[in-house]
Amino acid sequence: MFPLRAVARASETLSKVTRKPPLIEIDSIDYIAAGHAMKNDKLKNTGYRLKHPAVKDSLPDLIKWYESTAWESFK
């Protein structure tokens, strides 16, 4: 965790100098590391089928979408 936080700190510092948004933020690292996962067993038990049941399977589609929009949602 420490290496990621160090990179995020450097990114935030550089962003202040360049006046551009940081590539990675400490708050983002802390949020991801906090483990905000939720169980979806009740939803699955109703028979509902998830469109993307596994993150690793949906990432390629998500990345393609971001690339097709020139990562617009991050600007």
C-alpha positions, 0 to 999 in steps of 0.5 A: 500500500505504501508504494501506491500512496507514495506515487499518489502523493507525487502525482498530487504534488506534480498536479499542483505544479502543472495545474493539471489533475493528478493521474492518481489520488491518495483518496482513491487509493484509500477508498479502493483499499478499504474493501467496499465490496458488497454481497449480491447473494439476495439479488442472485437468489431472485434469479437476476442475472448480472450483465458483468458477473466478474470484474475481470471479464468486464474490464476489456469492454470497459477499457474499450469504451473509455478508449472510444470516448477518449477517456472523456469521463476523466477530463 
